[in-house]
């Protein structure tokens, strides 16, 4: 995709995804400008220093709950990548109203302002936890997905187009399991909720490149789901902390043993491509856009981490972990 004349705004732009997204965009795609929209001035300062005050970067202090601030920030923007969210499951369980204000009301604000400002495209990031949600975070992201898909009706087939990317655990993202294991390793004891636990796995670079690809091909209304390998959490511990004692602490509130990215109910209106799935919206406007591409999925198909056909070997996982740990040093 040609971003050379594009102004891109990233909500939650100082997070793990935002940092890698901006790094790749600046190095490979030469955008006209990238606006980083986030609440934390310290993280913005750190990002400014990391990218050597690149003149293409603009930093906006703001909260997606604040519609007026979004109105100002989206002036002249071509593409919005929405990565801002309250995403820590225990935090959302303990602060449910705050999670709703950010993850749902914030999504509504982005939709409204993007339409009023005439943005070209809006890509929202979602999570496996939005599929069959059992915690509040997943429930708020499910609602956000529905809002962004349905927003194409509000925009009336004109500008902007709205789509969603849904993927699983990102290697090394803030609050993920890898930093936790490395931290616990120092004490000699690593906690494990359930030995059967499996997870989908994607690197930050893979996630960013997939989002960029989806922005390029989106028609508006799709939920894009990458085909990812699965891994066992016990394998992660074997690689990162083999010498440590394991303490089984039981499933935490809102936690799943296995992840699902594409439930069977959604698979009925999804199509398979070589490296990803697309969940098609169940609305009349989509019949204009689908074009019959991709393959239909068999009845009862479900894409889950424990029944996945692709699994990371320990050697593959070790190489991935080495790369991550090296980057963090």
VMD Tcl script that draws the C-alpha trace (Angstrom):
set ca {
  {0.00 0.00 0.00}
  {1.19 3.51 -0.81}
  {1.21 5.56 2.39}
  {3.47 8.26 0.94}
  {0.75 10.91 0.82}
  {-1.19 9.68 3.85}
  {-1.72 11.21 7.27}
  {-2.21 8.37 9.77}
  {-3.44 8.64 13.34}
  {-2.79 5.83 15.84}
  {-4.85 5.80 19.01}
  {-2.94 4.27 21.90}
  {0.08 4.96 19.73}
  {2.65 4.73 22.55}
  {1.79 1.09 23.29}
  {3.62 -2.03 22.10}
  {1.72 -2.20 18.83}
  {1.98 1.53 18.19}
  {5.76 1.55 18.65}
  {6.32 -1.31 16.20}
  {3.69 -0.02 13.75}
  {5.29 3.41 13.62}
  {8.78 1.94 13.32}
  {7.81 -0.16 10.29}
  {5.72 2.58 8.72}
  {8.53 5.15 8.96}
  {11.17 2.76 7.64}
  {9.25 1.10 4.80}
  {6.31 3.25 3.73}
  {7.35 6.90 4.07}
  {4.02 8.40 5.22}
  {3.45 12.13 5.08}
  {2.75 12.25 8.83}
  {1.84 9.98 11.74}
  {-0.13 11.35 14.67}
  {0.36 9.57 17.97}
  {-2.76 9.94 20.11}
  {-2.40 8.78 23.73}
  {-2.74 9.83 27.36}
  {0.80 9.38 28.69}
  {3.18 12.31 28.19}
  {6.18 10.32 29.47}
  {5.67 7.56 26.92}
  {5.30 10.19 24.22}
  {8.60 11.75 25.29}
  {10.28 8.34 25.20}
  {8.89 7.66 21.75}
  {10.00 11.06 20.50}
  {13.52 10.29 21.72}
  {13.45 6.78 20.29}
  {12.62 8.10 16.82}
  {15.08 11.01 17.09}
  {12.38 13.68 16.83}
  {11.40 12.48 13.35}
  {9.57 15.46 11.80}
  {6.87 13.18 10.42}
  {5.68 12.34 13.93}
  {3.08 14.45 15.74}
  {2.16 13.83 19.37}
  {-1.34 14.49 20.67}
  {-2.14 14.15 24.37}
  {-5.72 12.97 24.52}
  {-8.21 10.32 25.58}
  {-10.59 8.57 23.18}
  {-13.32 9.30 25.74}
  {-12.91 12.98 24.81}
  {-14.80 13.55 21.58}
  {-13.76 17.19 21.26}
  {-10.09 16.25 21.44}
  {-10.58 13.54 18.81}
  {-12.29 16.10 16.58}
  {-9.19 18.28 16.69}
  {-6.77 15.38 16.27}
  {-8.55 13.87 13.23}
  {-8.48 17.02 11.13}
  {-6.91 16.14 7.78}
  {-6.37 12.47 8.73}
  {-6.64 9.81 6.01}
  {-6.30 6.60 8.05}
  {-7.06 5.81 11.70}
  {-5.58 2.74 13.37}
  {-7.43 2.25 16.63}
  {-5.23 0.48 19.18}
  {-6.26 2.29 22.38}
  {-8.03 0.17 24.99}
  {-8.15 -0.89 28.60}
  {-7.01 -4.46 28.02}
  {-5.84 -6.00 31.29}
  {-8.48 -8.56 32.20}
  {-8.25 -8.16 36.03}
  {-8.27 -4.37 35.70}
  {-11.41 -4.42 33.56}
  {-13.11 -6.86 35.94}
  {-12.41 -4.56 38.88}
  {-13.21 -1.33 36.99}
  {-16.05 -2.36 34.66}
  {-17.55 1.08 34.09}
  {-14.14 2.51 33.20}
  {-13.61 -0.33 30.69}
  {-16.96 0.46 29.07}
  {-16.16 4.18 28.89}
  {-12.88 3.52 27.06}
  {-13.50 0.39 25.01}
  {-17.11 1.03 23.97}
  {-17.82 4.75 24.35}
  {-14.35 5.50 22.98}
  {-15.11 3.39 19.91}
  {-18.35 5.32 19.36}
  {-16.44 8.60 19.54}
  {-13.92 7.42 16.94}
  {-16.70 6.30 14.60}
  {-18.62 9.57 14.90}
  {-15.60 11.83 14.48}
  {-14.11 9.76 11.63}
  {-17.38 10.08 9.70}
  {-17.69 13.79 10.40}
  {-14.06 14.43 9.44}
  {-14.24 12.38 6.22}
  {-11.45 9.94 7.12}
  {-10.77 7.40 4.35}
  {-10.25 4.23 6.42}
  {-10.53 3.13 10.05}
  {-8.96 -0.14 11.18}
  {-9.75 -1.24 14.73}
  {-7.65 -3.80 16.60}
  {-9.48 -6.53 18.48}
  {-8.60 -9.68 20.40}
  {-9.35 -13.39 20.58}
  {-11.13 -12.58 23.84}
  {-13.93 -10.98 21.82}
  {-14.84 -14.43 20.47}
  {-17.14 -16.17 22.98}
  {-16.20 -13.64 25.69}
  {-16.19 -14.78 29.31}
  {-14.70 -11.61 30.81}
  {-15.65 -7.95 30.65}
  {-12.66 -7.01 28.52}
  {-13.69 -9.53 25.87}
  {-17.31 -8.39 26.09}
  {-16.36 -4.74 25.53}
  {-14.20 -5.68 22.55}
  {-17.02 -7.76 21.09}
  {-19.30 -4.73 21.32}
  {-16.57 -2.57 19.75}
  {-16.25 -5.03 16.86}
  {-19.99 -4.85 16.24}
  {-19.87 -1.06 16.33}
  {-17.05 -0.81 13.80}
  {-18.65 -3.30 11.41}
  {-22.02 -1.60 11.62}
  {-20.40 1.84 11.28}
  {-20.25 1.17 7.53}
  {-24.02 1.62 7.47}
  {-23.68 4.97 9.22}
  {-21.11 6.14 6.68}
  {-23.52 5.16 3.91}
  {-21.05 3.37 1.66}
  {-18.96 6.54 1.37}
  {-16.13 7.66 3.66}
  {-14.83 6.19 5.85}
  {-14.61 2.43 5.51}
  {-14.45 0.59 8.84}
  {-12.90 -2.86 9.43}
  {-11.44 -4.91 12.29}
  {-8.36 -7.09 12.82}
  {-8.68 -9.81 15.47}
  {-5.62 -11.76 16.61}
  {-4.17 -13.58 19.62}
  {-1.27 -13.14 22.02}
  {1.55 -10.90 20.85}
  {5.07 -11.91 21.85}
  {6.34 -9.51 24.48}
  {3.43 -7.07 24.52}
  {2.96 -5.14 27.75}
  {1.30 -7.28 30.39}
  {1.85 -10.51 28.43}
  {3.05 -13.81 29.84}
  {6.69 -13.59 28.69}
  {7.70 -10.58 30.84}
  {5.83 -12.22 33.72}
  {7.80 -15.49 33.40}
  {11.10 -13.61 33.12}
  {10.24 -11.60 36.22}
  {9.22 -14.67 38.24}
  {12.31 -16.53 37.06}
  {14.45 -14.33 39.32}
  {12.64 -15.79 42.36}
  {12.94 -19.39 41.18}
  {9.17 -20.05 41.08}
  {6.94 -19.66 38.03}
  {3.17 -19.66 38.44}
  {0.96 -21.58 36.01}
  {-2.81 -21.45 36.01}
  {-3.42 -24.75 34.17}
  {-0.99 -27.16 32.52}
  {-3.39 -27.73 29.61}
  {-3.36 -24.07 28.57}
  {-2.69 -23.24 24.89}
  {-2.40 -19.92 23.11}
  {-2.20 -18.50 19.59}
  {1.10 -16.74 19.00}
  {2.14 -13.80 16.84}
  {5.15 -11.48 16.90}
  {4.79 -7.71 16.99}
  {6.25 -7.43 13.50}
  {3.87 -10.05 12.12}
  {0.91 -8.29 13.73}
  {1.90 -4.92 12.26}
  {2.51 -6.30 8.78}
  {-0.85 -8.07 8.87}
  {-2.65 -4.88 9.89}
  {-0.94 -2.94 7.10}
  {-1.95 -5.61 4.58}
  {-5.54 -5.53 5.80}
  {-5.71 -1.73 5.56}
  {-4.65 -2.13 1.93}
  {-7.30 -4.70 0.96}
  {-10.19 -3.77 3.25}
  {-13.54 -3.01 1.65}
  {-15.33 -2.10 4.86}
  {-17.12 -4.42 7.28}
  {-14.67 -7.31 7.45}
  {-13.13 -8.87 10.53}
  {-9.68 -10.10 9.48}
  {-8.22 -13.08 11.38}
  {-4.64 -14.23 10.63}
  {-3.72 -17.91 10.55}
  {-1.40 -18.30 13.53}
  {0.53 -21.14 15.16}
  {-0.42 -22.39 18.60}
  {1.86 -23.01 21.54}
  {1.57 -24.69 24.91}
  {2.22 -22.46 27.90}
  {4.24 -25.28 29.47}
  {6.58 -25.14 26.45}
  {7.12 -21.43 27.09}
  {8.14 -22.14 30.66}
  {10.39 -25.02 29.54}
  {12.28 -22.57 27.31}
  {12.32 -19.43 29.44}
  {12.65 -20.88 32.95}
  {13.50 -24.59 32.76}
  {15.23 -24.61 36.13}
  {12.34 -23.05 38.03}
  {9.78 -24.74 40.23}
  {6.20 -24.51 38.91}
  {3.30 -23.53 41.11}
  {-0.20 -24.33 39.84}
  {-2.50 -21.52 40.97}
  {-5.72 -22.35 39.09}
  {-7.67 -20.51 36.42}
  {-8.03 -16.80 37.14}
  {-11.40 -15.02 36.83}
  {-12.19 -14.41 33.17}
  {-9.41 -16.68 31.86}
  {-9.76 -19.43 29.26}
  {-7.78 -22.66 28.98}
  {-7.79 -22.39 25.18}
  {-8.34 -19.46 22.82}
  {-10.82 -19.19 19.98}
  {-10.29 -16.78 17.12}
  {-13.13 -17.95 14.88}
  {-16.16 -19.58 16.55}
  {-18.31 -21.96 14.52}
  {-21.21 -19.50 14.56}
  {-19.09 -16.89 12.78}
  {-17.49 -19.45 10.48}
  {-20.86 -19.81 8.73}
  {-20.36 -16.35 7.25}
  {-16.57 -16.42 6.98}
  {-14.25 -17.17 4.08}
  {-10.81 -18.74 4.06}
  {-7.78 -17.35 2.27}
  {-4.21 -18.64 2.16}
  {-2.97 -16.81 5.26}
  {-6.11 -15.48 6.92}
  {-9.87 -15.68 7.37}
  {-12.41 -12.95 6.78}
  {-15.63 -12.82 8.79}
  {-18.13 -11.20 6.46}
  {-20.75 -8.87 7.91}
  {-24.30 -10.16 7.92}
  {-25.72 -6.99 6.43}
  {-27.13 -6.18 2.98}
  {-24.37 -3.67 2.17}
  {-21.75 -6.45 2.07}
  {-23.28 -8.18 -0.98}
  {-21.97 -5.30 -3.06}
  {-18.41 -5.80 -1.87}
  {-17.78 -9.53 -1.38}
  {-17.10 -10.57 -4.96}
  {-17.20 -14.24 -4.00}
  {-13.48 -14.38 -3.14}
  {-12.03 -16.98 -0.79}
  {-13.38 -20.41 0.15}
  {-16.37 -21.27 2.28}
  {-15.67 -23.10 5.53}
  {-17.19 -26.51 6.35}
  {-20.15 -26.70 8.70}
  {-19.02 -26.81 12.32}
  {-15.56 -25.38 11.60}
  {-13.94 -23.58 14.53}
  {-10.49 -22.01 14.73}
  {-9.19 -22.62 18.26}
  {-5.71 -22.82 19.78}
  {-6.08 -26.42 21.00}
  {-7.40 -27.81 17.68}
  {-5.09 -25.78 15.45}
  {-3.22 -27.65 12.71}
  {-0.09 -25.50 13.09}
  {1.97 -25.72 16.29}
  {5.27 -24.09 17.12}
  {8.03 -26.54 17.87}
  {10.20 -25.84 20.89}
  {13.06 -24.87 18.57}
  {10.83 -22.37 16.75}
  {9.57 -21.02 20.04}
  {13.09 -20.75 21.41}
  {14.24 -18.77 18.37}
  {11.28 -16.42 18.76}
  {12.01 -15.94 22.45}
  {15.71 -15.30 21.80}
  {14.81 -12.57 19.31}
  {12.43 -10.95 21.77}
  {14.79 -11.10 24.75}
  {17.61 -9.69 22.62}
  {15.41 -6.77 21.51}
  {14.52 -6.00 25.12}
  {18.13 -5.84 26.35}
}
mol new
graphics top color blue
foreach p $ca { graphics top sphere $p radius 0.5 }
foreach p [lrange $ca 0 end-1] q [lrange $ca 1 end] { graphics top cylinder $p $q radius 0.2 }
display resetview
